[in-house]
Every structure is written in structure tokens, then in C-alpha cells.
Amino acid sequence: MKSPKVVFVCQECGAQAPKWMGRCTECGAWNSLVEERAESPAGTPTTNRFSQFSTSSTARLYAEVEMSQSVRLSTGIGEFDRVLGGGVVPGSLILLGGEPGIGKSTLLLQAAAHFAREVGPVLYASAEESEHQVKSRGDRLGVGASPLYLLSETCIERILEEVSRLSPALVVVDSVQTVWSNKFQSAPGSIGQVREAATQFLFAAKNQNIPTVLVGHVTKDGSLAGPKVLEHVVDTVLYFEGERHHSHRVVRAVKNRFGAVSELGVFEMTGSGLRPVPNPSQLFLSERASGAPGSAVVCCIEGSRPILVEVQALVSTSTYGNPRRMAIGIDQNRLSLLLAVLEKRAGLSLAGDDVYVNIAGGMTIDEPAADLSVVAAVASSVRNRGLSASTAVFGEVGLSGEIRGIPQAALRVREAAQMGFSRVVLPAGNLDPADNAQGEGRCELVGVRTVGEALDQLIA
């Protein structure tokens, strides 16, 4: 029997070529040609393989569409439910990505075990590990007896057959880059295979109303591997982050059709698995040196959660002609901008000094509210005078040295007060006398308008 004809299609512009080439002749993209089956000749009746999933429908008026509130299903892990927006939505497709060894399989196995005990049967399809390997991890995590089905399979069609046979309440596929479809001859992990896997699992999840979780690999720069269509197809995209030398892990939502974006969940890696951290501020401030020069506490907002973290700065005389500026946890360009403001508006000479800034605990802050804390930490290190241990600071710094207001200031102040801080330095635009008493006790609010005024209040 003659093998079906194949063509190579550019994933950027859609141009076709009879053979593989390193560069597309139409758009010039490199390594974008992927092998696909050619369409049937004209006049030949064709049946699209996805036609079985299509349902006929007619257009309806907007006012006639009835809303049905889906009941969210808990995974049994509070921090994971928070990131998902309150739990798993039936029929949703979730993509979880992260570095190798970060704990993706551990988290999902813990969630799957609780889901199986409380909601219904769960199918855990592992394309990278055998059943014995998954069972060994489950024994260490204390999974116990539950209707949790393990399947070591890489073929998409066989996984979907088991889904139809078992009708589980949840499906976990680990990972989408290692499964393959027999409709393509390309290797697992290629663009065509990943796109096919995402499409088939999407149709299965929507038609059978089964929530599905896909594990995704990441590239060297930390983004999800595979075509961008993978992130467009799924309902929720989660990133599992964490430093190799720290015990805590962070799950961050970058896309969520059923909840808030940029929501954050914090976990601690232990010998018995991942343990949720209900109070991240206490975790990140537990080892803070009280009154040390170059240390400031900032309250940042991740999704709907306020978190207190420590900003550390070290300024030392440069032994070479070109001083170094190094930032860990904040944007390097933002640090250069703030140092220029300090020199021009506050009169601090930093041209001949090395400046190192670090967010303690491995956290990453990308909001402008951390500007004032970075400025305070650098100035404290330059003058070698520590800030008060009971003072928190936040605010955005402009190029003219002004302190600009930030959103959700009351929420940040309330978190600082609950953590025992008695004084908060914040932008004058966010100062509200009614918010002077926060939490269980009183918290003094000090409004500042310029960088110089802030340094006078922080470093006496």
C-alpha cells in the first residue's frame, strides 16, 4: 500500500514545501517547517478527523444565553486552589510548566490523590515514568488507598481510550512533550505532535466535561516549550518556579479564563512532599537581620495577595575602573534607573561603587511599588546606617525624584500591620488618615513626596 503523501508546512506563514529545508523560502523563518500529511486531491471526498467533535449549532441572541455557574472542585491543596481561582472547573484544560525537578509531578500526584478520594476516579497518565516509579513517589507522599489509576503510556489515542473507558473525574498527562499521535510520523515533542496533543485533549475535556491537566517542559529562558498555540488552546497556564537552593516553591498563574491572572501560591518542599505556606510573609522575613544596613522591607502584591519581602543592597568601592551593577530578583535596567535618580536627585555619589541588590528568599518582584524600598536599601548601605526594624516602605520613584502613588495601598498597610510593623513610609498620594489604624494595633503612616524627603524619614 502506498504511503500517504506528506508536505512540510511552515508554522509561521503556512507556506508548503515538498521537502524539509532549514529556512522557509517565503518568510525566512529558521527551523519552522514541520512534516504534515498532504490534503487529498480535488474531487476526492474527505472527512476531517475532528468532525466527530463538532456539534451543529445556530446563532442565539446575547440576551437569550443562560448563564450556568460551574461548581469548582477542590484539589485539597489550598494554595493550588487559590492559583486556579478557587478550584478546578469541570471541562477545563490546564497547563503546568516548570524547570526539571522543581516538583511538578509531586504537586500533581498529591492533588490527584486527594481529588480521587473526595471527588471521583483520577487517571494519571505518565509518559516519562513507569507505574512503579510513580507508585514509589506516591508511597513517600502518603497517597494511600484511593481510586487513582496509573497509566504508563505515550500514545495519545490509547490514553483517550482509557479516558473513555474509565470516565474519570480528572485526567493528568505528564507530559505533553512526550506523548505522540499515530497520525504523524514526526518525533514526540515536535511542533506538530504537541499541537495535535493539545487539540485532542482539548476536545476530550470539553466534550466529556472532564478537567485535564497537562505538564509542559520549559526552554532555557524559562518559557514553555512548543508552539505558542499550546498556550492559546488551554484555559489556564501555570508556571512552577523556585530556586534550587531554597526550599520554597511558587506557582504563578499567567493566564486563567476562570480566575485572576498573576495569582500566586507558595509551597515549601519537604521530605513528605509539598506543604502549602498560608503566610508567605512570615516565611520570607523569618531570617531577616534586624537593623542591618542595606536592608528594607517592601510589601508587594501578587494577584490578590500581599506579601512582605526583604530587599537587600550592598554598596562597596569598586577596585576596577568600571563599577558593577548586579540585581537578583528585580529588573537590572530598573536598578540602573533608580541609581541615576539617587545620584541626581538625592546627591549620593555612586559612580565609583559596585552596587548589588538582592530580593531575599528567591522571590522576583516586577512591580514599580518596590522602587522606594530599593532606593532606601541602597542609601542605607552607602551611609552604613540601618533602617528601623519595625518600618516597611513602598512606593514608585519617578525620574524627577517624586514618589508616585501605587494601587492597593490599604491592603499593603494592613499586611504590614498584621506582621508587627508599627511604621509604614508610603507615597503621600496614598495617605489616608482613616487608614492610620490597621490590623490589630496602630500603624503610623508617613507620607513622602520626594526621594530626599523619604530618605530623611528612613535614615535619620
Secondary structure, DSSP 8 states (H G I E B T S, - for coil): -----EEEEETTT--EESS--SB-TTT--BT-EEEEE----TTS----TTGGG--------GGG--------B--S-HHHHHHHTSSB-TT-EEEEEE-TTSSHHHHHHHHHHHHHHHT--EEEEESSS-HHHHHHHHHHHT--SSSEEEE---BHHHHHHHHHHH--SEEEEE-TTT-B-TT--S-TTSHHHHHHHHHHHHHHHHHHT--EEEEE-B-TTSSBSS-THHHHHSSEEEEEE--TTSSEEEEEEEEETTS-TT-EEEEEEETTEEEE-S-HHHHHTTT--TT-TTEEEEEEEETTEEEEEEEEEEEEE-SSSS--EEEESS-HHHHHHHHHHHHHHS----TTEEEEEEETTS----SGGGHHHHHHHHHHHHHT----TTEEE--EE-TTSBEE--S-HHHHHHHHHHTT--EEEEEGGG--GGGSEETTEE-EEEEESBHHHHHHHH--
